[in-house]
Amino acid sequence: MELAKRITEIQPSVTLAISAMAKAMQNDGKDICSFSAGEPDFDTPAHIKAAAKQALDRGKTKYGAAAGEAPLREAIANKLQRDNNLNYDAANILVTNGGKHSLYNLMMTLINPSDEVIIPAPFWLSYPEMVKLAGGIPVIVATDSSTGYKITPDALNAAITPKTKLFILNSPSNPSGVVYTPAELQALAKVIVDRDILVVSDEIYEKIIYDGVEQVSIGALGADIFQRTIISNGFAKAYSMTGWRVGYLAAPVALIKAASALQGHSTSNVCTFAQYGAIAALEGSQDCVETMRQAFAMRRQVILDRLHEIPGLTCAKPDGAFYLFVNIGNTNLKSLEFCQQLLEQQQVAAIPGQPFGADDHIRISYATDLTTIEKGMDRLDKFIRSYL
């Protein structure tokens, strides 16, 4: 059987592969400390689950509009106006099967063969693969600790060519946890406007920020940049709704109509009763979000303190999300080899940096309990000292 060329050109998710390996070892009775998961370890808040149950009882179990339930589209538009100073209406919103699906729909709707999409590295590993599936060309722009793992306006400007159509911005970032300041975003916005390209702002971690850091949406910085901005977001991280698969795209109406048509021929509507849980998430108390954020902040400090005691490893303090992006260069191991040996020898699951565009790093998630953090860092310390 000959497979389609496009599917042979993409790389399987290393994140899912490492998680699957760790789960298989766990099923065999091994004591695994997992730092691999990109999801909160909290249950979905009770009022969100109750709203979905009530929707079930009200018969919200039928097909719905491909673009999403009207009350949810309205609630998302209100949220974007209230929280992000983005002037969207319900017609600007497409409800998707998770935040990942919103980005996939965008690439398939917007990108033509040979269009270039600028992606700063380190990057979320699915960005380049989605671009390639759409026939586009990922243009990777390397960043490092000298720029705080952030793309600079000069680097963005230098990467733009006549074929450039889109720039992907992720703040707070997976895997580095960096958050762009308002001034940094304003400088990037000037380049985007001056060079007349589009930007998609992936804001899935917007609620998970620390130390009084301000999360600003680039589209809120003026009328010109707003016209060139597309927002991708969802409910997975802030509300611990990873398995619910509810995300959204916010964009000009023409793009939303086109993406809705695509979705109508692929997945059609998102699970109907799940959408009513999402409405409750946006319109109910936000105390649950703050409770989780505070827990992540405490865990971040604990795991950073432990990491700084381990020789040979370095890591910048993340301003958002729930990951450490750890430099392992002193071990002289590539990231995949490092993670495989760490899992096999010490039963600690971490994610290689190679698929994120940084093979001398690993990603460690602290979206787990403190007992696992302490035990896992003890094992990481033992593993590192065997190489140094």
C-alpha positions as CSV (number, residue, x, y, z in Angstrom):
1,M,0.0,0.0,0.0
2,E,1.4,3.4,-1.0
3,L,0.7,6.1,1.5
4,A,0.1,9.8,0.5
5,K,3.4,11.7,0.2
6,R,2.2,14.3,2.7
7,I,1.8,11.8,5.5
8,T,5.3,10.4,5.0
9,E,6.8,13.8,5.4
10,I,5.6,14.5,8.9
11,Q,7.2,13.2,12.2
12,P,5.2,11.3,14.8
13,S,4.7,13.1,18.1
14,V,7.7,12.3,20.3
15,T,5.7,13.6,23.3
16,L,3.0,11.0,22.8
17,A,5.6,8.3,22.2
18,I,7.5,9.0,25.4
19,S,4.3,9.1,27.4
20,A,3.2,5.8,25.8
21,M,6.5,4.2,26.7
22,A,6.2,5.4,30.3
23,K,2.6,4.1,30.6
24,A,3.7,0.7,29.3
25,M,6.4,0.5,31.9
26,Q,3.9,1.6,34.5
27,N,1.5,-1.1,33.4
28,D,4.4,-3.6,33.9
29,G,4.6,-2.6,37.6
30,K,7.5,-0.1,37.4
31,D,7.4,3.1,39.5
32,I,7.5,5.9,36.9
33,C,8.0,9.5,37.7
34,S,6.5,11.3,34.8
35,F,7.4,14.8,33.8
36,S,6.1,14.3,30.3
37,A,2.5,15.3,30.4
38,G,1.4,18.6,29.0
39,E,-1.8,18.6,31.0
40,P,-2.8,19.7,34.5
41,D,-3.1,16.9,37.0
42,F,-6.3,18.5,38.5
43,D,-9.8,17.2,37.8
44,T,-12.1,19.5,35.7
45,P,-13.8,21.9,38.1
46,A,-17.1,20.6,39.4
47,H,-19.3,23.4,38.1
48,I,-18.0,22.8,34.5
49,K,-18.8,19.0,34.8
50,A,-22.2,19.9,36.2
51,A,-23.1,22.1,33.3
52,A,-22.2,19.3,30.8
53,K,-24.3,16.9,32.8
54,Q,-27.2,19.3,32.8
55,A,-26.8,19.7,29.0
56,L,-27.0,15.9,28.6
57,D,-30.2,15.9,30.7
58,R,-31.6,18.7,28.5
59,G,-31.0,16.6,25.3
60,K,-28.0,18.5,24.0
61,T,-26.8,15.3,22.3
62,K,-27.7,16.0,18.7
63,Y,-25.7,17.4,15.7
64,G,-25.0,21.1,16.1
65,A,-23.7,23.9,13.9
66,A,-20.3,23.1,12.5
67,A,-18.9,26.5,13.8
68,G,-20.1,25.8,17.3
69,E,-23.1,26.4,19.6
70,A,-24.3,30.0,19.3
71,P,-24.2,30.6,23.1
72,L,-20.5,29.4,23.3
73,R,-19.4,31.5,20.3
74,E,-21.0,34.5,22.1
75,A,-19.3,33.6,25.4
76,I,-15.9,33.3,23.7
77,A,-16.3,36.7,22.0
78,N,-17.3,38.2,25.3
79,K,-14.3,36.7,27.0
80,L,-11.9,38.0,24.3
81,Q,-13.4,41.5,24.7
82,R,-13.3,41.4,28.5
83,D,-10.0,39.7,29.1
84,N,-7.9,40.5,26.1
85,N,-9.3,43.8,24.7
86,L,-10.0,42.1,21.4
87,N,-13.1,43.4,19.6
88,Y,-14.6,40.2,18.3
89,D,-18.2,39.2,17.7
90,A,-19.6,35.7,17.7
91,A,-19.3,35.6,13.9
92,N,-15.5,35.9,14.4
93,I,-15.4,32.6,16.4
94,L,-15.0,29.0,15.3
95,V,-15.3,26.3,18.0
96,T,-12.9,23.5,17.3
97,N,-11.9,20.0,18.7
98,G,-9.3,21.4,20.9
99,G,-6.7,24.2,20.4
100,K,-4.6,21.9,18.2
101,H,-7.5,21.5,15.8
102,S,-8.0,25.3,15.6
103,L,-4.4,25.6,14.3
104,Y,-4.8,22.7,11.9
105,N,-7.9,24.3,10.5
106,L,-6.1,27.6,10.1
107,M,-3.2,26.1,8.2
108,M,-5.5,24.1,5.9
109,T,-7.6,27.2,5.3
110,L,-4.9,29.8,4.9
111,I,-1.7,28.2,3.6
112,N,-1.0,27.5,-0.1
113,P,1.8,25.3,-1.4
114,S,5.1,27.1,-1.1
115,D,3.8,29.7,1.4
116,E,6.3,30.3,4.1
117,V,5.4,30.2,7.8
118,I,7.9,31.7,10.3
119,I,8.3,29.6,13.5
120,P,10.7,30.7,16.3
121,A,12.6,27.8,17.9
122,P,12.1,26.3,20.4
123,F,8.6,25.7,19.2
124,W,5.6,23.4,20.0
125,L,6.4,20.4,18.0
126,S,3.1,20.3,16.0
127,Y,3.6,23.7,14.3
128,P,6.0,22.7,11.5
129,E,4.1,19.4,10.9
130,M,0.8,21.3,10.4
131,V,2.5,23.7,8.0
132,K,3.9,20.8,6.0
133,L,0.5,19.0,5.8
134,A,-0.9,22.2,4.3
135,G,1.8,22.2,1.7
136,G,3.6,25.2,3.3
137,I,7.3,25.7,4.2
138,P,8.2,26.0,7.9
139,V,10.9,28.7,8.3
140,I,12.6,28.0,11.6
141,V,14.3,31.0,13.3
142,A,16.6,29.9,16.1
143,T,16.6,31.6,19.5
144,D,18.7,30.9,22.6
145,S,19.3,32.0,26.1
146,S,20.9,35.3,24.9
147,T,17.5,36.5,23.7
148,G,15.6,34.7,26.5
149,Y,14.4,32.2,23.8
150,K,12.4,35.0,22.2
151,I,12.5,36.0,18.5
152,T,13.7,39.6,18.1
153,P,12.2,42.1,15.7
154,D,15.4,42.1,13.6
155,A,15.4,38.3,13.4
156,L,11.7,38.3,12.3
157,N,12.3,41.0,9.7
158,A,15.3,39.1,8.3
159,A,13.3,35.9,8.0
160,I,10.5,37.5,6.0
161,T,10.5,36.9,2.2
162,P,8.0,37.6,-0.6
163,K,6.7,34.1,0.2
164,T,6.0,34.7,3.9
165,K,2.4,34.5,4.8
166,L,2.2,33.8,8.5
167,F,4.2,34.2,11.7
168,I,3.4,31.8,14.7
169,L,3.7,33.5,18.1
170,N,3.2,31.4,21.3
171,S,3.2,33.4,24.6
172,P,3.3,31.9,27.2
173,S,5.4,29.4,25.3
174,N,5.5,25.6,25.2
175,P,8.3,24.4,25.8
176,S,10.2,27.3,27.2
177,G,7.6,29.1,29.4
178,V,8.7,32.5,28.1
179,V,6.2,35.4,28.0
180,Y,6.7,38.3,25.7
181,T,6.5,41.7,27.3
182,P,4.1,44.4,25.9
183,A,7.1,46.3,24.6
184,E,8.5,43.2,22.8
185,L,5.1,42.5,21.3
186,Q,4.8,46.1,20.1
187,A,8.1,45.8,18.4
188,L,7.1,42.6,16.7
189,A,3.8,44.0,15.7
190,K,5.5,46.9,13.9
191,V,7.4,44.4,11.8
192,I,4.3,42.4,11.0
193,V,2.4,45.5,9.9
194,D,5.3,47.1,8.0
195,R,5.9,43.8,6.1
196,D,2.2,43.1,5.7
197,I,2.1,39.5,6.9
198,L,-0.3,37.7,9.3
199,V,0.3,36.4,12.8
200,V,-1.4,33.6,14.7
201,S,-1.1,34.1,18.5
202,D,-1.4,30.7,20.3
203,E,-2.6,31.8,23.8
204,I,-3.5,28.4,25.3
205,Y,-1.4,29.1,28.4
206,E,-2.5,32.7,28.9
207,K,-3.9,32.1,32.4
208,I,-0.8,30.3,33.7
209,I,1.6,33.1,34.4
210,Y,3.7,34.0,37.5
211,D,5.3,36.8,39.5
212,G,2.9,39.5,38.3
213,V,3.9,39.0,34.6
214,E,1.4,40.6,32.2
215,Q,0.0,38.5,29.4
216,V,-1.0,40.7,26.5
217,S,-2.5,39.6,23.2
218,I,-0.6,41.1,20.3
219,G,-3.9,41.9,18.5
220,A,-4.8,44.4,21.2
221,L,-1.9,46.7,20.4
222,G,-3.6,48.7,17.6
223,A,-6.1,48.6,14.8
224,D,-3.4,47.7,12.1
225,I,-2.1,44.7,14.0
226,F,-5.6,43.5,15.0
227,Q,-6.5,43.2,11.4
228,R,-3.5,40.9,10.8
229,T,-4.0,38.8,14.0
230,I,-5.6,35.4,14.4
231,I,-6.1,33.9,17.9
232,S,-5.9,30.2,18.8
233,N,-7.0,29.2,22.3
234,G,-8.9,26.6,24.2
235,F,-10.0,25.2,27.5
236,A,-7.5,22.4,28.1
237,K,-4.9,24.2,30.2
238,A,-6.7,26.9,32.2
239,Y,-9.6,24.7,33.2
240,S,-8.0,21.3,33.2
241,M,-10.3,20.2,30.3
242,T,-7.7,18.4,28.2
243,G,-9.9,15.4,27.3
244,W,-13.0,17.5,26.5
245,R,-11.4,18.7,23.2
246,V,-12.9,22.2,23.0
247,G,-10.8,25.0,21.5
248,Y,-11.4,28.0,19.3
249,L,-10.2,30.2,16.5
250,A,-10.9,33.9,16.4
251,A,-10.2,35.7,13.2
252,P,-11.8,37.9,10.5
253,V,-15.2,36.7,9.4
254,A,-14.1,35.6,5.9
255,L,-11.4,33.3,7.4
256,I,-13.9,31.9,10.0
257,K,-16.4,31.1,7.3
258,A,-13.8,29.3,5.3
259,A,-12.5,27.3,8.2
260,S,-16.1,26.5,9.2
261,A,-16.7,25.0,5.8
262,L,-13.6,22.9,6.1
263,Q,-14.7,21.7,9.5
264,G,-18.1,20.9,8.1
265,H,-16.5,18.4,5.8
266,S,-14.1,16.9,8.4
267,T,-15.2,16.7,12.0
268,S,-18.4,18.8,11.9
269,N,-19.5,20.1,15.3
270,V,-17.5,19.7,18.5
271,C,-19.2,17.4,21.1
272,T,-22.4,19.3,21.8
273,F,-22.8,18.8,25.5
274,A,-19.1,19.5,26.1
275,Q,-19.6,23.0,24.6
276,Y,-22.0,23.8,27.5
277,G,-19.3,22.8,30.0
278,A,-17.1,25.3,28.2
279,I,-19.7,28.0,28.5
280,A,-19.8,27.4,32.3
281,A,-16.0,27.6,32.3
282,L,-16.0,31.1,30.8
283,E,-19.1,32.5,32.6
284,G,-18.7,30.8,36.1
285,S,-16.3,31.6,38.9
286,Q,-12.6,31.8,37.9
287,D,-11.4,30.8,41.4
288,C,-10.6,27.4,40.1
289,V,-8.2,28.9,37.6
290,E,-6.4,30.8,40.3
291,T,-6.2,27.8,42.6
292,M,-4.5,25.8,39.9
293,R,-2.2,28.7,39.0
294,Q,-1.0,29.1,42.6
295,A,-0.3,25.4,42.8
296,F,1.8,25.5,39.6
297,A,3.6,28.5,41.0
298,M,4.6,26.6,44.1
299,R,5.6,23.6,42.2
300,R,7.7,25.7,39.8
301,Q,9.7,27.1,42.7
302,V,10.2,23.6,44.2
303,I,11.4,22.0,41.0
304,L,13.6,25.0,40.1
305,D,15.3,24.9,43.5
306,R,15.9,21.2,43.1
307,L,17.2,21.6,39.5
308,H,19.7,24.3,40.6
309,E,21.2,21.7,43.0
310,I,22.0,19.3,40.1
311,P,25.4,19.9,38.5
312,G,25.7,20.5,34.8
313,L,22.1,21.5,34.2
314,T,20.9,25.0,33.5
315,C,17.4,26.4,33.1
316,A,15.9,29.9,32.9
317,K,13.0,30.6,35.2
318,P,9.8,30.3,33.2
319,D,7.3,33.2,33.4
320,G,4.4,31.0,32.3
321,A,3.0,27.6,31.3
322,F,4.1,24.6,33.5
323,Y,7.4,23.5,31.9
324,L,11.1,23.8,32.5
325,F,13.3,23.8,29.4
326,V,16.5,22.4,30.7
327,N,19.9,22.6,28.9
328,I,21.6,19.2,29.0
329,G,24.6,20.2,26.8
330,N,27.1,19.3,29.5
331,T,26.2,15.6,29.4
332,N,27.2,15.4,25.7
333,L,24.0,13.4,25.1
334,K,21.5,14.2,22.4
335,S,18.0,14.8,23.9
336,L,16.4,11.6,22.6
337,E,19.2,9.4,23.9
338,F,19.2,11.3,27.2
339,C,15.4,10.8,27.7
340,Q,15.5,7.1,26.7
341,Q,18.3,6.4,29.1
342,L,16.7,8.5,31.9
343,L,13.5,6.5,31.5
344,E,15.2,3.1,31.3
345,Q,17.7,3.6,34.1
346,Q,15.8,5.8,36.6
347,Q,12.2,5.5,35.5
348,V,11.8,9.2,34.9
349,A,9.9,10.4,31.8
350,A,10.9,13.7,30.2
351,I,10.5,15.0,26.7
352,P,13.4,15.4,24.3
353,G,14.1,18.9,23.0
354,Q,14.9,17.7,19.5
355,P,11.3,17.9,18.1
356,F,11.0,21.3,19.7
357,G,14.0,22.5,17.7
358,A,16.6,22.3,20.5
359,D,18.4,19.0,20.7
360,D,20.6,20.1,23.7
361,H,17.5,20.6,25.9
362,I,14.8,18.5,27.5
363,R,11.3,19.5,28.6
364,I,10.2,18.8,32.1
365,S,6.5,19.3,33.1
366,Y,5.7,20.2,36.7
367,A,2.0,19.6,36.1
368,T,2.3,16.8,38.7
369,D,2.3,16.4,42.5
370,L,5.1,17.4,44.8
371,T,5.9,13.9,45.8
372,T,6.5,13.0,42.2
373,I,8.6,16.1,41.7
374,E,10.8,15.4,44.7
375,K,11.3,11.7,43.9
376,G,11.8,12.4,40.2
377,M,14.4,15.1,40.8
378,D,16.3,12.8,43.2
379,R,16.5,10.3,40.3
380,L,17.5,12.9,37.8
381,D,20.3,14.1,40.1
382,K,21.6,10.5,40.4
383,F,21.4,10.1,36.6
384,I,23.3,13.3,35.8
385,R,26.1,12.6,38.4
386,S,26.8,9.4,36.5
387,Y,27.7,11.4,33.4
388,L,29.6,14.3,34.9
